[in-house]
């Protein structure tokens, strides 16, 4: 009888741990997705900043050349 109860308790514990694991795994997946979105946004911002700097340098060079 004790073995049945022990086995049942272990099964319940395994199920609880599995549920917790799956919840943590889902949170990790969501965090990774957010991180990827932020990395993409950072790359886009970096590209736009580089473009604006290049344009400003060209404008400055054109201004100096026109003098």
Protein Blocks (a to p, Z undefined) as FASTA:
>chain_A
ZZmmmmmmmmmmmmmmmmmmmmmmmmmmmmmmmmmmmmmmmmmmmmmmmmmmmmmmmmmm
mmmmmZZ
